């Protein structure tokens, strides 16, 4: 979720930068309106689109070194998930940043409802009459003027000529349904109240609305229109989803834009910038993996990537199956080094380096390591089942379940553990990943307590075998 929001915000920033640099000063107001609406929507849709074709465009040797790809690839053997139950009675409440998100959205929603109630109150408390399909609301003791859906609010203190000019202006807002645009961004402000770019979008679309209405209304009486804009400015109703005629901060911009020469049609080509931008964003979102927990699910695709890389080194078919298997193991080591922050980009690849390698992927191992007590089982599958059962029992017995109370944990907590059983049957290179460092330390402590195993065998010799152990810590309150 966090990565999705970050991507959406980043896309919005990029869209707004392009708008301000290349499109903002053009007089293609309707084009600018569509640009703002479309890019605002695209920024939330693009991170969800994953196109496999774009993934294949990127060279596989680069994809495999990306952090999102290499996560968890240290563990060819995947053990069954271990469930540990803990009890936390210290507190019935656990703080989460999501509560802040919900609180902000709730406050923003209440503000939205309050502003909506103000509009409804104005409709009900003032006289109104119908003209065509419009409802004209006469505001008592006011010079305000604004529109909301099919309602046009006009102050009674406006002169008749001013009133006629302003009605033409507000009629443009109504006919082009500008209120729908404002409501769209208002909803986004409720859902993403913390995102500053939503407010920037909102401000820019409201300016564009005024430019559009000005461009149409000035055709009827240019002199009177300028006079209305330059007349004394009264405070209009400050509601974010209405289109007020009198808004002091926009008067200067509106006059400048009215006097500006029309942009040449060739400048419309600038909107074509949207095509490479969207394409680039699609490639980025397709090649990025937003999942942090699906450690093992990408194993098959990564094995396919390894196969492609190996084939690229063996275009002449000089490597036998044993060499290819050893090369796969080499790449697993290179990936692991990349995870740990080492620079593997300059490593030379030579099949002679693989001969001394003593680590075998699970896919090609002859005999898996055996947990003490499972030696007498003849069937290889039975040994694996026995291994999983004894491993789970051991972890549950040794794991410090009081951490649930100490760390004030709630719900279900995932711990990912990586380790190896070396060619002597010892546990080595234990690593863990969890939301709390204390959970990582505890998982490593317990795994390092595992008894000495019967090592895995391949081609008649003992080998190192890497493992992935998922632990699910279920907390009861």
N, C-alpha and C positions, 0 to 999 in steps of 0.2 A: 504493500500500500504506500509506504513512504517513498519508494523508488518511483512509483507511478506519479505521485504528486510532484516530486522533484522534476521528473521529465516534463510534466504538463507545465509547470512554472517556467522551466527553461525554454520550452517552445514558445510560450507567451512572450517572454522577454525578447526572443529573437524576432518574432512577428512584429512586436511593437517598435523595435529598433529599425527594422526595414520600413515600417510605416512612417516613422518620424523623419527618417533620412531621405526617403524617396517619394512618398505619396502625400504627406500631410499638407504640403503647400499647393498641391494641384487643385484645380477647380472641378475635378470629376467627383462631385460630392456623393452621388449615388454609388459610384464604384468604390469610393472609400468606405461608405456605409457597409456595402456587401463584404469588403475586405475585412473589416473589423468583426462583423458577425460570423463570417466563415472561419477566420483564423481562431477566434475565441472557441468555437465549437471543435475545430480540428485539434486544438491543443489538448483537449480531453479525450479525443478519439484515437489519435495517432499512437499514443503509448500502448494502446490495447491491441493494435494490429501487428501481427507477426506473420510475415510473408517468407516462406521457406526459400523461395527463389532468391531473395536478397541475401539470405544467409550463405547460399552457395556462391554468390558473387565474390565474397571475401575469400582469399586464399586460406586453405585449411590450416597451414602451419601458423598463421597469425591468430586464427580463431582459437586454437587450442591453448594459446598462452594467455588468453583473456581470463581475468579472475573469475568471471561468472562461469566459465567453462571448466576450469580446473578444480573447483571446489569439490572436495570429497573423492577425487579420483585416486587417492592414495590406497583405496581399499577394494581390491578385486573380490574378496570374499565378504559377503554381506550376511551378518548374523541376524537372527530373529530379534525383533524389538523386545527389550526388557522393560517390564512394567514395575515401577516402584510406587508404593502408596505412602504418603506422608500426611500428617495431621497438623493443621495450623489453627490453633484456638486463641492466638495472641490478639487477633483483631479481625473483625468482620469486614473491614474495609482495606483495600489495597490501592494505593495511588497509581494512576496510569495517566500518561500524557493524553490518552484518548478522552479522558474526562474533561480536560481543558478544551479539546476540540469540540466536544458536545456542548459544553457550557457556552463557548463563543457562538456556536451556531444557534443555540437557544436564545441568547440575547439578541443576536442579529435578526432572528425570526420575530421576536417580540417587537423590536424596533420597526420592522417591516409592517407588522399588523397595526402598530400605533399610527404609522403614516397613512395606511389604508383607511383606518377609522377616521382620520382627519378629513380625508377626501370625501368619504361618505357623509360625514357631518356637514360639510359645506354644501353638498348636494341637497340634503334634507332641510337645511336651515335657511336656504336662500330661494327666492322665487326663480322659476325657470320656465322656459317655453321651448317649443319644438320648431325647428326650421329644417325642412327636408328630413333627413335621417339623423339630424344632430339635435342634441339637447343643449340649449344655451342657458347657462346659470348666471344670473345677475348677482354679483357680489355687492352687498351693501357697504357703503362708506369705504370704497376701495378703488384703487387704480390698477389692481393686479390683473394679469391676463395670462392664462395658461390652458393647456388641454390635457385630457385624460381619457383615453379610448374615444368614445363618441361624444364626450362632454367637453364643451368649451366654456371656460369660466372667464367672465368679463366684468371688470369693475364698473359700477354705475357712475363713478366720477370722471370717467374718460369722456372726452368730447366726441361728438358724433363722427367726425372725420377720422379721429384716432381709432374709434371703435370699428369703423368699416375696414380700415387698413389692417388692424390687428386680427380681425375675423378672417381675412384672407390668409394671413400668415398662419393662424392656428388651424385653419381648414386644411392646409397642406399637411400638417402633423397628423390630423385625423385621417385624411385620405390615404396617406402612405403608411398608416398604422405604426407610427413611431413609438407609441406606448408599448407595443409588444417587444420592441428592442430593449426598452428601458426595464421592462419586467423580467426579461431574460437575464440581464446583468444583475438585476436585483436578487433574483434567485441564486445566481452564482455567488453573490456577496453573502448570502445566508449560508450556503454550503461551504464556501471557501473564504470565510471572513478574514483569515490570516494572510491571504495572498494579495500583496499590494498591486499586482498587475491587473487584477479584476477591477479595482478602483480606477486605474489608469485607462482601461478599456471603457469603463462607464463614462468617464469624463470626456474622452475623445468622441464617443458616439453621440453624446448630448451636444457637443459643438457641431458635429456634422449635421445633426438634425436642424439646428438653427440656420446653418449655411444653406441647406436644401430649401427650407421654408422661405428664407430671405430671397433666394434666387427666383422663386416663383412669385412671391407677393410683390416684389419691387416692380414687376412688369406692369402693374395696374396704375400706380401713382408714385413715381420715384421721388419726387420732391417731398410729398407728405410722409413717405416712408422714412427718409433721412431725418426729417423733423421729429418724428416719433422716437427714433433711436437716440437722438441728441437731446431730447427733452429731459426734464428732471426725472431721476430714477427713484422709484419708490420700492420698498422691500416687497418682493414677491414671496409667495408661499414657498418655503424651502423644503421641498419634498423631492427626493432623488429620482422618482420615476414619473415626474410630470415634465412638460415642456413649457417653461415660463417665457413669456415674451420679454419682460423686463428682468434682465439678469446682468448686473453691473459689470461683473468680471468678463462678460462676453461681448459687451457693446463695442469695444475698440476692435476686437478681432473680426466682428461681423461687418463693421464699416470698412475695414481694410480689405476684407475678402470681397465685398460688394464692388469695390473700386478696382479690383485686380483684373487684369486681362485674362481672358479665357485661355486655358491651357491648350496647347496644340494637340491634335489627335494622335500624333506620333508618340506623345508621352504615355499613351495608353499601354505601350509596350512594357512599361515598368511593372504593370500588374502581372506580366508573365514571370516575374521573379518568384511568384508563388509556386510555380511548377517545380523548379529545382529545390526550393526550400522544403516542400512537402516530400519530394522524393528522398532527399537527404535524411529527413526525419524518419521516414519509413524504414530506410536502411538501418539507421541507428537503433530504432525501437525493435526491429526484427532481429538484429544481431546481439541485442542485450537481453540477458535473462533476468527477469524480475523476481524469480523465486530464490529464496535463501534457504529453504528447507528441503527441497527436492534434490537431495544430494546424490541419490543413487539412480533416480529415474532417467538421468541423461547418460547412463553408462553405455547403453547400446549405441547411441549416436556417437559417443566419444570413441568407442572401439572402431566404429566405421571411419571416423576421422583418422585414427591411427593407421588403419589399413590403407587409406588413401595416401597418407604421407609415406608409408613404407613402400608402396607401389611406385611413388614418384622417385624414390631413391634406387629402385630396382627396375628401371625401364627396360633393361636388356635381359632380365630374368636370370641373373647370376646367383641370386641368393636362394638357398634352400629353405624349407619350412622351419628348420631349427634356427637358422639365422634370423628369419622374420620374427619368430617368437622372442628371440633374444633382443631384437631391435624394439619390439613392443615394450619389453621390460625396461629398456633404456629410456624410452620416451616417458614411461610412467615415472621414472626417477627424475627426468628433466622437468616434468610437470610438478612433481613434489618440490623440487628446488625452486621453481617459480612461485609456488604458494608461499614458501618460506622467505621470499624476497631476494633470492639469489639471481644473478644474471646468467641465464642459460643461452642467451641469443648467440653468443660467440663460441659455444661448445662445438668442437669438430666431431662429426659423426663418422665412425669407422667400425666396420663389423669386427675388427680385431679387438676393439674395446669390450665387446660383449662376451668374449670367451670366458673371462674371469668372473662375470656377473653371476651372483648366486641367489637371485630372487626370481621367482616364477609366478606369472599371473595364474589366477584360479582356473581360468578357462583351459589351461594345458597341463595342470599338475596331475601327477599319477596318483599320489596318496596325500590326502589332506592331513594336517596335524591332528593328533588324537588327545583328547582330554583324559587325565588319569581316571581310571575306572571304566573306560570305554574300549580298552585294548582287546578284550576277548570277543568283541563283535566282529564277525567275518564280513558282513555286508558293508560296503562303503557308505551307502545311504544311511544305514543304521548308525554308523559312527558319527556321521554329520548330525543326525537327530540327537544323539546322545550328547554331542559336543554343545549343541544349542541349549539343551535342557540343563546340563550341569553349569554352563556359563551363566544362564539366567538365574539359577538358584544361588550361585556364588555371589553374583552382583547384588541381588536383593538382600542377602544375609549381611554382607559387609558394608553396604552403602549406609551412610549416616542420614537416617530419615528425619532426624531432628532439625536438619537444615531448612525444612519447610517452615518451621516456626521461627528459627533464627533469622532467616532471610525474608520472613513475612511473604512467602510465596502463595499464590492462589492458582486454581485451575490446573492446567496441564502444562508441564515444562519439558521441552525437548533438549536432550544432551546427545551430542554426536561425538563418538570416541573412535580414534584411529590408533592402531597399534600393529606390531609385527610379532610373529613367532619365528625366531631365528633358527638357523640350522642346528642349534644346540637344544632347542625347545624352550628357550627363555623368552620372556616378554620384553620387547625393546621398543624404543621410539614412541611411547604412548603420548598421545596428544588428545585434546578434547576441545569442544566448542559448545558454549551455552550462554544464556543471557546474563549469568552471574559468574564472576571469576571463582567464587567459592565452589560453585558446582563443577567447574572445570577441574579445579584442584582435587576435589573429592573423587571425581570419576577417574582421574589419572592415578590417584592413590589406590583405589580399589583394583583397577586393572593391573597395576604393578604387583599386587598381592596374589595374582593368579598363580596356581602351581605350575611347576615345570611340565611341559607337554612332550609328547612324542612328536619330533619334528616332521614336517611334510617331506615327502620324497618325490623326486623327479629324475628319470633316467638313472635310477639306482643310487642317487646321492641325496643327502639332506639339503634342503634349500630354505631360504627365508620366504615367509608367506605373509602378506599384509592383510589386515582385517578392518572392517568397519562395523562398529557396534552401536546401534541406536538405543538410547535409553529414554523411556517416557516416565517422568516423575509426576504422578497423579496426586494432587493435594486435596485432602478432605478438610472441610471447615466445620 
